[in-house]
Amino acid sequence: MSDLTKSRRNFLKTTAIGLGALFLSSLTPHFAEAAKSDDIRPVARAQSNIVIDVNTGRMLSGHNVDGLRYIASLTKMMTALLVFDALRGGDITLHEPVTFSARSQGVEHWRLNVGTGNTLSVNDCLIALLTRSSNDVAVALAEHISGSEANFVEAMNRKARRLGMTNTRFYDASGLNNRYQRTTARDMATLGRHIVLTYPTRLDFFAHAEFSYHTDRTLGRRPYNVNRLVRDTTMPQAQARAQLDRIGLTPMGMKTGFIRNSWHNLVALAGDANGNKVLAVGFGGQSQPALANTLAGLMVQGYNALRREHGIPLNRPLPARAPAQYRDPRLNLF
């Protein structure tokens, strides 16, 4: 082979490597992180669940608690958490307007269709995000807080690491299909407990049965919550509520999720009159009513187990208990 031919081949090889490196560097930071990560494992389309005592964080029951699952719209719990953080830090207020970009209005599936350039308050965006799981609202909030959804996703993943959600990776603010975006029942219970203990005054955002909003395009629509546990509906949805009502637990909401690759997901919270709370996470339900019914039954079993541990008759609520010492994850700088 001539020296000239070798030189050309070396030149082409070097050019190809350089172009490849340039392409990888052009990826958004959160995608590039996944591309080089060695812990990307296949996500199973299977059922898993966990029930925890919110007071102590102790697991009361669980099945496949560390099995990787697609997050779907449970992602919006982390989106809401970062909004709560921004509110606490004084970076935003509940009443300031959020402008909807053309990009936010181009997302798939459920959206409010507010219209490019129109606005909703942060308060109304939170209600829409958590009540009707609006994907355009998730993007609009991400852009409002971080300037871009990519920047916001980086913050989501930093927060997940600080909370110890070691098997969770976020790639967008809404939970739309992404084969790398995954979590576990244990991680989502960790996230849910953190929200409950850190922002108890914000829990109403997770429990609206319906909401109304109005812009020039929406004409005052009133969407209903897709979480059947926070709606007073007829059978079979009311079966789940009835199970909780019989032992003195009140549904306190949280979040649903669905994509075809995972089926139905749900994080459910319930509490008694003395402030005790149990939280359940379920993945892989055949329908939201069926999954709500399953998780309600598991919460009943877990709550009854706590009553037996404390020697409380099954017809009486647990006594009020001071929450276990909870360390703010802002202190966990790792």
C-alpha positions in Angstrom: 0.0 0.0 0.0 1.4 3.4 -0.9 2.2 6.0 1.6 -0.3 8.3 -0.1 -3.1 5.7 0.3 -2.2 5.2 4.0 -2.3 8.9 4.5 -5.7 9.3 3.0 -7.1 6.4 5.1 -5.6 7.9 8.2 -7.1 11.2 7.3 -10.6 9.7 6.7 -10.4 7.8 10.0 -9.4 10.8 12.0 -12.1 12.9 10.4 -14.7 10.2 11.2 -13.7 10.1 14.8 -13.7 13.9 15.0 -17.2 14.1 13.5 -18.5 11.4 15.8 -17.1 13.3 18.9 -18.7 16.5 17.6 -22.0 14.7 17.2 -21.9 13.4 20.7 -21.0 16.7 22.2 -24.0 18.3 20.4 -26.4 16.1 22.2 -28.3 17.6 25.1 -26.5 17.1 28.4 -29.0 14.7 29.9 -29.0 12.5 26.7 -25.2 12.5 26.5 -25.1 11.3 30.1 -27.3 8.4 29.3 -25.4 7.5 26.1 -22.2 7.0 28.1 -23.8 5.5 31.2 -23.1 1.8 31.9 -26.2 1.2 34.1 -28.8 1.4 31.3 -30.7 -1.9 31.7 -33.8 -3.2 30.0 -37.1 -2.0 31.5 -39.7 -4.8 32.2 -43.3 -4.4 31.3 -44.4 -6.0 34.6 -46.2 -5.3 37.8 -44.4 -3.9 40.9 -45.6 -2.1 44.0 -44.6 -0.8 47.4 -46.4 0.6 50.5 -44.5 2.7 53.0 -45.2 4.3 56.4 -44.6 8.0 55.5 -43.8 8.7 59.2 -40.8 6.4 59.3 -40.2 5.6 55.6 -40.4 1.9 56.5 -41.6 -0.4 53.8 -44.8 -2.2 54.9 -45.1 -4.4 51.8 -43.5 -4.7 48.4 -43.2 -6.7 45.1 -40.4 -6.1 42.6 -39.7 -2.9 44.4 -36.3 -2.4 42.6 -37.5 -3.6 39.1 -36.9 -1.0 36.5 -40.1 0.5 35.1 -41.0 3.3 32.7 -42.0 6.4 34.7 -44.6 7.8 32.3 -46.5 10.8 33.9 -45.3 10.0 37.4 -42.4 12.2 36.0 -44.6 15.2 36.8 -44.1 14.6 40.5 -40.5 15.6 40.1 -41.5 18.5 37.8 -43.9 19.7 40.6 -41.2 19.3 43.2 -38.8 21.6 41.4 -41.6 24.1 41.1 -42.2 23.9 44.8 -38.4 24.4 45.4 -38.5 27.5 43.2 -41.4 28.9 45.1 -39.7 28.3 48.4 -36.5 29.9 47.1 -38.4 33.0 46.0 -37.5 32.5 42.3 -41.1 32.5 41.3 -44.6 33.1 42.8 -47.8 31.3 42.5 -49.5 34.2 40.7 -46.9 35.1 38.1 -47.8 34.2 34.5 -46.2 31.3 32.6 -46.0 31.9 28.9 -46.7 28.9 26.6 -44.1 28.6 23.8 -44.6 27.1 20.4 -42.5 24.1 21.6 -44.8 23.5 24.5 -47.8 23.5 22.3 -46.2 20.9 20.0 -45.9 18.1 22.5 -48.0 14.9 22.0 -51.0 13.5 23.8 -52.9 15.3 26.5 -52.5 19.0 26.6 -54.5 22.0 27.5 -54.0 23.7 24.1 -53.7 27.1 25.8 -52.1 28.5 22.6 -48.7 29.8 21.8 -48.1 33.1 23.5 -50.9 32.8 26.0 -50.3 32.5 29.7 -51.6 30.7 32.9 -50.5 31.4 36.4 -48.0 29.1 38.1 -50.9 28.1 40.4 -53.1 27.1 37.6 -50.2 25.3 35.8 -49.6 23.2 38.9 -53.2 22.2 39.1 -53.3 21.3 35.4 -50.0 19.4 35.7 -51.1 17.2 38.6 -54.9 17.0 38.0 -55.0 16.3 34.2 -51.4 15.5 33.6 -51.0 18.1 30.9 -47.8 17.6 28.9 -47.7 21.1 27.5 -47.9 22.5 31.0 -44.9 20.4 32.0 -42.8 21.9 29.2 -44.0 25.4 29.9 -43.1 25.2 33.6 -39.7 23.7 32.7 -38.9 26.5 30.3 -40.2 29.1 32.8 -38.0 28.0 35.6 -34.8 26.9 33.8 -35.0 28.6 30.5 -35.2 25.3 28.6 -36.5 21.9 29.2 -33.0 20.4 28.8 -31.7 22.6 31.6 -34.7 21.6 33.7 -34.1 17.9 33.1 -30.5 18.3 34.4 -32.0 19.8 37.6 -34.4 16.9 37.8 -31.6 14.4 37.7 -29.5 16.3 40.2 -32.5 16.3 42.6 -33.1 12.6 42.1 -29.4 11.9 43.0 -29.7 14.0 46.1 -32.8 12.1 47.2 -31.1 8.8 46.7 -33.2 7.8 43.7 -30.3 5.7 42.3 -32.3 3.8 39.7 -34.1 6.8 38.2 -33.3 8.8 35.1 -35.3 11.7 33.6 -35.2 12.8 30.0 -38.1 15.2 29.9 -40.5 17.1 32.2 -43.6 15.3 31.2 -42.9 11.5 31.0 -43.5 11.0 27.3 -42.1 7.9 25.7 -38.4 7.5 26.1 -36.7 4.1 26.3 -34.1 5.4 28.7 -36.5 7.2 31.1 -37.1 4.8 34.0 -37.5 4.4 37.7 -38.5 1.9 40.4 -41.3 1.6 42.9 -38.8 2.2 45.7 -37.5 5.4 44.1 -41.0 6.8 43.5 -41.9 6.1 47.1 -38.8 8.0 48.1 -39.9 10.9 45.9 -43.4 10.8 47.2 -42.4 10.8 50.8 -40.0 13.7 50.3 -42.8 15.8 48.8 -45.2 14.9 51.7 -42.7 15.7 54.4 -41.1 18.7 52.8 -44.2 20.4 51.4 -47.2 19.4 53.5 -49.0 22.7 52.6 -48.7 21.9 48.9 -50.4 18.5 49.0 -53.7 20.0 47.9 -52.2 20.4 44.4 -52.3 16.6 44.1 -55.9 16.1 45.2 -58.1 18.3 43.0 -61.1 16.4 41.7 -61.4 18.8 38.8 -60.2 22.3 37.9 -61.3 25.2 35.6 -59.2 27.6 33.6 -59.8 30.2 31.0 -57.9 31.8 28.2 -59.1 33.3 24.9 -59.0 29.7 23.4 -60.0 27.4 26.2 -63.4 29.0 27.1 -63.4 27.9 30.7 -63.0 24.1 30.3 -63.3 21.9 33.4 -61.2 18.8 33.1 -61.5 16.0 35.7 -58.7 14.3 37.6 -57.6 11.0 36.0 -56.8 9.7 39.5 -59.9 7.8 40.5 -59.0 7.8 44.2 -59.7 11.6 44.5 -63.0 11.5 42.6 -66.3 10.6 44.1 -67.4 8.3 41.3 -69.6 5.3 40.9 -68.5 1.7 40.7 -66.0 0.3 40.1 -63.9 3.3 40.8 -65.5 3.8 44.2 -64.4 0.4 45.4 -60.9 1.7 46.2 -62.3 4.7 48.2 -64.6 2.4 50.1 -61.8 0.2 51.2 -60.0 3.2 52.7 -63.1 4.7 54.2 -63.9 1.6 56.1 -60.7 1.9 58.2 -60.7 5.7 58.5 -58.2 6.5 55.8 -58.9 9.5 53.5 -57.4 9.6 49.9 -55.0 12.5 49.6 -54.2 12.2 45.9 -50.7 12.1 44.2 -50.3 11.1 40.6 -51.2 8.7 37.7 -49.2 7.7 34.7 -49.7 5.7 31.5 -47.7 4.8 28.4 -48.2 1.6 26.3 -44.9 0.2 27.4 -45.7 0.3 31.0 -49.5 0.2 31.2 -50.9 2.1 34.2 -48.9 3.6 37.1 -50.1 5.2 40.3 -48.7 6.9 43.4 -51.4 7.1 46.0 -51.4 8.8 49.4 -53.9 8.3 52.2 -54.1 9.6 55.8 -56.1 9.2 59.0 -57.6 11.8 61.4 -54.4 11.9 63.5 -52.0 12.8 60.7 -50.6 9.3 60.0 -50.1 8.6 56.3 -49.4 5.6 54.1 -48.1 5.9 50.6 -48.4 3.3 47.8 -46.7 3.0 44.4 -47.9 0.7 41.7 -46.7 -0.1 38.2 -48.2 -2.2 35.4 -51.9 -2.0 36.2 -54.4 -3.1 33.5 -56.5 0.0 34.2 -56.5 2.9 36.6 -59.6 1.7 38.6 -58.0 -1.8 38.9 -54.7 -0.4 40.0 -56.3 2.0 42.5 -58.3 -0.8 43.9 -55.1 -2.9 44.3 -53.2 -0.2 46.0 -56.1 0.7 48.3 -56.1 -2.9 49.5 -52.4 -2.8 50.1 -52.6 0.4 52.0 -55.4 -1.1 54.2 -53.2 -4.1 54.9 -50.2 -1.9 55.7 -52.2 0.5 58.0 -53.7 -2.5 59.9 -50.2 -3.9 60.4 -49.2 -0.6 62.0 -52.2 -0.7 64.2 -51.3 -4.2 65.4 -47.7 -3.2 66.1 -49.0 -0.4 68.3 -51.7 -2.5 70.0 -54.5 -0.3 68.5 -57.9 -2.0 67.9 -58.8 -2.3 64.3 -61.7 0.1 64.8 -59.6 2.9 66.0 -57.0 5.1 64.3 -53.3 5.2 65.1 -52.3 7.8 67.7 -50.7 10.9 66.4 -47.0 10.3 65.9 -44.2 12.9 65.5 -42.6 12.4 62.0 -39.2 10.7 62.1 -36.4 13.2 61.8 -36.2 14.1 58.2 -33.1 15.5 56.7 -33.5 18.1 54.0 -31.8 16.8 50.8 -30.3 20.2 50.2 -27.8 19.1 52.9 -26.9 16.0 51.1 -24.3 17.5 48.8 -23.1 14.5 46.8 
